[in-house]
Every structure is written in C-alpha cells, then in structure tokens.
Amino acid sequence: MKSQVNALLHVLQGLRKDILAAYPALKGLDFDFERLALYCQTRGLTLFTLDLPNLDSLLLQGLETGRLVCDGPLSKEVSKQVKVPRLFSGLWLRVFDKNASLRQGADVTAVFFLRQLCCLGKRIQVDCSPDRIQATLENYHGIERRLRFPSLEWGADILVFDKSNCQQSLADCSFDSFAQSPIGGGKANRKDCKTKTEKDQWQEEFECRSLLNKVQQVADLIIGAFMPFNSVVQSDVLESYGFGTSFRHGPGAVSDRVNKSERSDFISWPDKLQHMFPFEQVGKTAGSGKVRPINHEVASRLICVPKTAKGPRLIAAEPTSHMWCQQSMRWFLNFQLERLFETSFIDFHDQNKSGNMVLSASKKGDLATVDLSDASDRLSCWVVERIFRKSPSVLCGLHSARTRYLRDDVSKIPNFLRLRKFASQGTAVTFPVQSIVFLCIALGACIEGNVTWDSILRLRDQVRVFGDDIIIPKHGYERLVLIMHKLELKVNMAKSYVNGNFRESCGTDGFMGYNVTPVKPKTLVADSPASCQAVVDTINNLFNKGLWHASYSLESLLPARVKRGIRIVGQRDTGFAGLTSFSGCDESHLITRWNNRLHRNEVRVWTLSVKTRSRDRQGFSAMLDFVSNIHDPRNPRIVSADRETWKTRDRFLWEPANSDALTTSEMEKRRKHFSV
C-alpha cells in the first residue's frame, strides 16, 4: 500500500515537469504538489483512488453543463472571488473563469493535464473495504427484487411460446403503469383531463407508448431477419468447414469447480439443456458410448472481482454444461449481426470505430454518448422475451442455456436466488444480448417517421452500441432516457454527455475533437514478473501521450536487472518489444554476441514468459475438445496433448539484434539534439 503511494507521488513529480514544460509561467504548481504530499500522510492511497477522481467527476460535469460546482473532497475554492478548486487552480483557471463558468476557448491541454492528475490512481488495484462490498451486494439484491416478473414461464424446463405470446409488446409496461394511475384508471380519453398536470401526464404516456411501439417494430425487423437457431445443424456445418463446432469452454471459473482438463466430462446435463442442446449430439463425440450425465442443474456462483476502490464488480461463474452451450449461442448472435449489418452499429472485435465517433462528436456536438448503470443486472427476462419474440427458436435457445438460479456465498448471510434478470455478468451471452437490446432501443429512439429497413440503415454512421456504451444522435437522447426508465433500465446521467464538447465511450475520451483520455494504470510497483510487464506498458502509454518526464520517472522505478535487458524500440520497428522511443532504436546497453550456428548478431533481452505444463489426456473428452476448436493446418495439435498455465516468470533470452539500431555515438548525438 505504502509503496503504491510513493510510486504515485514519484510519477506525479514527473508529471509536474511535463506541465511546467507546457506552461512555464504557471504559478502555484509547486505548492499544489507539496499539499498533495501532506494529504498523503493522512489519507494514504484513498487520496488517489477516491478523492482525486472526485475532482475529475466535477471537471467532466462542468464541461457538460458549462458550470463548475465544487463539491466533495479536495474541492475547496480558492476564495469567494475565485470559485475554482484551490488544488491545481492554475490549470482550472485555463478551463473555467473566476466565476466557475466554462471559458469560450477552454484549454484542451489543461483539461488533459487535470484529468491525468486526477485519474492516475483511479484504477489502482486495491481491496475494497467490507462496507463497500456489502453495499454493492445490497444494491445487487435490491435491483433483483424490483425487476418486473416475466410473462413467460422462464422457470420451467421448456419455454412454451405460442401465437398469443407474439402479441406481447414492450408497450405493455406503459399500459400497465398508465392503467394504475388515477388518470388512466378513471378517465377514458384526453378530453376528460381537467388540469394541466393531468394533460401533461396523458401526453407523456401517449408519447412513451408510441416510442415503445417503435422500439418493438425495430426489434421485430431485426430479430425477424435472424436465421432459425439449431445447435446441431450449426455445429455440423461449422465442423465440416474446419471452423470447430462453436461449442467451447469459457476462460474463467465455473460454478461446479471443475479443472479445465476435466470440464468436457460433464458431471451433469439438466433437462433444461437437453431440449435445445441434446447431449448425444453436442456433448460427446460419435462412438464414445457415454450416456447422458445426471439431470441436475448447478446454480451459478456470485463472485466479487476487483474494479475500483468504490466497489467490486459482481460476476457469475456459470456451470460447465451451461457455459458450453452459451458459447454456441454467443457465436450464433455474433454471426447474425455481422450477416445483417457487417460492422455497422455493432462490432464486437473493434472498439476503434466507437472511439473515432467520440472524437468527431466532441467537435461537432451532433452525437451524444450514453452510459448505463448496472446494465446487465437491470435487463429483465420481461424485456428479452419481447425483443426476441419474432424468433422463437432463438428465444428458446437463450432460455435453455440460461441459468435459473444463483448462489450467493459472498454476502454476510449466504442465500439462493431465482433470477428475474436475464443473466449476470460472466454469462457468455450477456454481452451480445444486451448489445442487441440496446441497439433496438437506440434505433427506436432516433428514427423519425415509419420504421423500415431504409430508416434503420440511414443511421449507420450515427448509432453505435458496444455493450452498455451507446452513441446516438443528439435528438434521440431524451427519448432514450424515457424508454430506458420505462423498461426498468437506468441511464447513468453522470457519465452520459449530450450538451457540451466532451464525449466518452468505449475507453476513449474526446474534448473539442482532441483525445483527452488519461492513462489509468492498475499498478506502478514492479514487484513480480507480471507487474513488471504492466509497468513497462504504462511507461510506454505515458510516453506516447507526450508525458515524457512522467514516463522517465516511472522507468526509474523498474528493477535494475529489468532495465538492463529492455530494448529501446523506435516507432517503425515492428516485431520488437521494449520501451517506445521517437528517436529510433537503441541496443547499445544490451549484451551482444555473434551466433555461429544461425550467423546473426543477437542481444540478451528481458522477456516475460508463461510456463506451461502438459498433461496427456486420454478418452473421448479430449477428442471432443479437439474437434470443437478451429482447425488450423499451420498449427497442428495432438489430440491427447493438453497444456495449462502453470506460472508466469521472467528471464533473459537471446534474440536477433535490430539491424536499424543506432550506435552509442549516434544515440548520444540525437539525445543532445532533442535536449536542445
């Protein structure tokens, strides 16, 4: 803990030099850093994980509203005449005037420096306090209790879906709430409304119902264009082309606590899976003679994963058999979206498209970025069954692969839940399903006029969804908020931006067309092989942002043995790992040798390697894993070979020297030139 605080202070001192290099006449910065050092003595790491990030939240709120409101820790104003925070006041005054109003030509560089100062320790991995963990768990259970009950019987082994269910609509929620109100329950039409408040409420309910109907029409068009889902046919077609079977095990933990090499033995296969995923055709290989395991549905297991000091992230470890089938559903949903829209609207493999839209929107102001709170926990089965109503086979597949029960062993009082939400984080289909649902909502909120394929495709360059990160045209923001509220989803107003020149989505922060995304490392202490590599990555991130003094300060914290074995890599030197430089490659500090066998110059470099151990697997479960993977002729596999990660270690290896590396004298000349 103390070492992280010292490392953060050391890097901030380097950042101070970067700020002074940009603003040589800036006054009071030295006193600000002295004040930070004093705060560390009483606040410790909390100063960097909670207090300074609060200032960043105030900054973003001020950029959105045009008015800075000082509230919370470290936000004490300079004076009654100067209403900006006293800490880093010189930078604040380049963005806001003395009355805390946003300047017409706010300094983008000052915004970036403020964000980097406040966010440097925001993502440092620390254990949350027990009180914060329990508060997160109580919020999780509170959301679950408030969710609307589904219309279909999601608790049954087979989802009964007939023609009457196709008439269920998202607008039903608006009708129910309106019918229970004094106006909807006692008066038949708008003419009977006497007061202005009643008329406004009637108008709001009418508009809301119209919007929900439009979202339903969008969902019916998109989901209706999906191909029917059949797990057996899908796996056979993919396997015939060498693309595996789409079934596979997830990389994370499972609730039945089975080793990775034993997961394909499947200790259970419930009747709920058997309907859409027959074990005889998807859970074993031909000729194995293995009978179906016992009919027992293992509950998913709630796990706390470190996120920030404010609270952990709650995910669910799924049963082995359910995760196996969920991966097939995930592949199907991804394929259908790519078939319909290619990379428009949603691209699960590339977030850069969202980042480019963020930078453009921060300059033009025509798009809004929306973030949701507890998106997966608030997405109910009630909403999912209406979004996917036009494809009964897909809906039945989602129901079959879904886990009905969750075991919470983290709370003070362990309990057992029957879920109303569709799925928790950690489920393989959570991300694609919520992306599809939020895309339908975003399109329904933005389409003007009738819903057609043409009206949907016209929004290709204006709407993009990646999980709970949504980008939409500015005119659809208020409608989106209203729709989300009616569907029991919650827009995070503090992280949604529509009015100012700041936008944020998918890890990219833009202000007036410039990228102001700060570096948020998870650790600055290189006390293990993995943390050494993480620190090296942070050094390069700071360097590429132009924070060269901060990068050099963090580089000085690397162990001496590691520094002696890291290359200096130029921007054009592809295929080599090391510390980034704009002055070319430098290997003069490395040990060199001539390899007589390979006839090449080599250098001894520090590398991070993952040590694995192999186990010889026999039987049909090993064959099942083999045929499920994509067949790559360039990298043939042995059926019985199974390699698992044992430990991560660092070592020194001889690697080919870079022919473009500068000599020591040339490097010194360049350094002198750039220092001048």
Secondary structure by P-SEA (a helix, b strand, c coil): caaaaaaaaaaaaaaaaaaaaacccccaaaaaaaaaaaaaacccccccccaaaaaaaaaaaaaaccbbbbbccccccccccccccccaaaaaaacccccccccccccaaaaaaaaaaacccccccccccaaaaaaaaaaaaaaaaabbbbcccccccbbbbcccccccccaaaaaaaaaacccccccccccccccaaaaaaaaaaaaaaaaaaaaaaaaaaaaaacccccaaaaaaaaaaacccccccccccccccccccccccccccccccccccccccccccccccccccccbbbbbbbbbbbbccccbbbbbbbccaaaaaaaaaaaaaaaaaaaaaccccccccccaaaaaaaaaaaaacccbbbbbbccccccccaaaaaaaacccaaaaaaaaaacccbbbbccccccccccccccccccccaaaaaaaaaaaaaaaaacccccccaaaaaaacccccccccbbbbcccaaaaaaaaaaaacccccccccccccccccccccccccccccbbbbbcccccccaaaaaaaaaaaaaaaaacaaaaaaaaaaaccaaaaacccccccccccccccccccccccccbbbbbcccccbbbbbbbbbbbbbbbbbcccaaaaaaaaaccccccbbbbccbbbbbcccbbbbbbcccccccccaaaaaaaaaaaac
